[in-house]
């Protein structure tokens, strides 16, 4: 009988990234480093961070045009589901700054020339599928509580949501279900995108490492998810303008969080 590790086991142990234990203090450090990255070269991020708010405004305007008001809040809340893939360019800028390389806004688009572009695109597509699944689920929840009738005005819709028992029932159920979707995205993408930019690994290894990071640090990663969700929500309130600051800081901080979790 053979003893020791097989060749496959030896190869796997050599190629799978090592995941470290982290704590709340590491989250604070990652946020501070993310803020430092943003302050170092904020003008180079202008084009990238404007895309995100403009897409959000377009989606909401489209919603109004189609008279499907029940999807307004899910669209806003769902930004947390597509945030990781939208921040890939920010990870690249932090990576270059860490290496002491020159930085410009054009480097945010170097991901299109990355060795892992198709792997990043595959996980990004998965995130978009989860996003649209959330929108469909949110619409079904609304219809289960209110039926198919939708108020004809925005004022009537807001009044229905915040001034009725059914409305608060929708808020509670929607928040719980939405949190489950956000938890899924956090688990599969918090580490996978930075890892794909940093190392020559495949989709499977990237996702498995992200899941392992969540498994090793469940409370800390949940705390990170709460921080991300809360700050994105605050940034989205003034017509998404705040995302121009919140988005890059969180993106850079995610890169530094990855550095703390995955051993070099």
N, C-alpha and C positions, 0 to 999 in steps of 0.2 A: 504494500500500500504506500502511495506517495505521501511524503510528509512536507510540511511547510506550505508556502503560498504557491499557487499555480502561476504560470506565465501571465495569464489574463488578470489575475488578482494583483500581481506585481505591477503590471502596466496601469491598471485602474488606480491603484494607490499612488502611483507616480504622477498621474495626470489630473486627478481630481483635486481641486483646490481645497486647502485646509481652512476650516471655518473656526473663528475664534469666539470666545465669550466676550460680550460687551455689556455695559451698564448705562444708566441714564446720563452719567457724566460724559460718556462718549458721544451721546446725542448732542449734548451742549457744545462739545468741542467741534463736532461736525458742522453744526449751525454757525458757529463762530468762524470756522474756516471757509464755509460757503459765503458768508457775508464779506469776508476778506477778499475772496476771489471776485465777487461782484463789484466791490469798491475799487479794486485794482484796475479793472478795464471795463467799466460799465458801458461806455459808448460803443464798444464792439458788440454788445448784446442787443442793441436797439432793434435791429431788423428782426432778429429771432423772436424777441419777447412781444413784439407787436403782432406777429402772426397769430398767436394764441388768443388774445382778446378779440381780434377781428373775426376769427372763426366762430367764437362764441356768440358774438353779436349777430353774425350772419345766420347761425342756426336758430337763434331765438326769433329773428325777423321772419325766417322761413316758417317757423312754428305758428306765428301770428297769422301769416298769410294763409295757412292751411286750416286755421280755426281749430287747432288741436291744443288748446290751452293746458290741458292736463299734463303735457310733456314739458312745460316750461321749467318747472323746478327739477324734474329728473334730468333734463339736459344740463342744467347748471351743476347739480350734484354729481353728474356723471363725468365731469372734467377730471375728477380724481382717478377715474378709471383709465383715462388716456394720457394723464400727466407724465408717467414714466417714459413713454415713447416720444412725447413732445419735448422732453428734456435731454434727449440723447446728445444733441449738439452742445449742450452745456457741460455734459460729462467730458466731452472731448476737449473743451477749452480748459477745464480744470486739470485734465491729464497733461496737456501741453504746458500749462503754467507750473505744474509740479515738476516737470522734466527740465524747466528752464528754457523752453523753446519760445519763439516769438508767437504773439497772439494777435489775431484780428477777427472780425466778425465772420470772415469767410471760412475760418477754420471750424466754425460751428457746423459747416456742411461737408467737412471731410469724411463724415460717416458714409457718404455715398461712394467713397473710394476705399472704405475699410475692408479688410479681409473677411470681416464678419457681417458684411452688409445684408446678405440674404438671410442669415440667421436672425439679425435684428429685425428685418422686415417680417419674418415668420412670426416672431413673438408679438410684434406690433399688430399684425393682422389678427392674432388671437385676442389681443386687447380690444381691438375694434369690435370683434364678434361679441365679446363679453359686454361691451358698451351698448351695443344694439339689443342684446338680450335683456339688459337692465331696462332700457327704454320700453321694450315690449312688456316686460313684467310690470313696470310701473303703470302702464296704461291699463293692463288687466286688473290691477289692484284698484285703480280709480273707478273703472267700470263696475267692479264687484260691489263697491260701496255706494256710488252715486248713480249707477246705471249709465246709459248712453247719452243722456242729456248733458250738454255743456253750456254754461252761461254765455250769453252773447257778447259780454263786455269783460274787459280785464278787471274792472272794479267788482263786478258781480262774482267773478271767479275767485278773487282774493277774499272777498267777504264770505264766500261759501267755504273756503279752506280754513280761515282763521276764526270765524264767528259761529261755527256750527259744531255739534258733537261729531257728526260724520267727518267733518274736516279734520278735527284733531285725531280721530281714529285713523284717517288716511296718513296723517303726519307720522304717527307712532309706527304703524305697520310699514309704511314706506321707508322710514329711517332704519328700522331693523333689517328689512330685506336689502336695502341699499348698502348697509354696513357689511352684510355677508358678501355682496359682490366686490366691495372695496377690499375686504379681507383676502379674497381670492386673488385679486390683482396684485395686492401687496406681497403676498406669499410667492407668486411666480415671477415678479418683475423687479422687486426692490434691489436685488443684486445682479440679476441676469444681464441687464443692459450694460452696466459698467464693466462687468466681467467679460462680455463679448468684445468690448472695445479694447480691453487691456490684454487679454490672452487669446491664444488661438484655440478656442474650444467650440464645441457645437451647441446646438439648441438644447439637447438633452442634458448635457453637463451644466449649462448655464442655469436652466430651470431647476435642476436637482440641487445645485449649490444654493440657489435662492431659497428653496424650500427647506434645505438643511439649516440655513442661517436663521430662518424663522423657528425651526424646531429647537435649535440650540439656545436661542434668545427670545422665547415667546413673549414675555412681558415687555422687554425693551423694544422689540419690533412692533408690538401693539401700540406702545407709547409713541413710537415714530409715526405710525399710521394716523393716530389721533392728531399729532402735531401737523402733519401734512394736510389732513382733511380740514382742520380748523383754520389754518392759515390760507389755504386755497379758498375756503368759504368767505373769509374776511376780504381777500383780494378780489373776489367776484362781486361783492356787494355794490361798489360804486361803478356799475356798468363795466366791470372787468378791468378797469384802469389799474387797480391795485395789483393785478397779476403781473404787470410790467416790472414790479419790484419783487413780489413774492415768488414768482415762478423761477427766475434765475437763481435766487438765493437757495431755494429748496433743491434746484437741480445741482448746483455746485455742492451743497451739503450732502446730497445723496452720494456723490462721488467719494467724498471724504469718509462717509459712513461705510461705503464699500471697502475702502482702504483699511478701516479699523476691523472689519469683519473677516475679510479674506486675506490670509497670509501671503506675502510676496513670494 
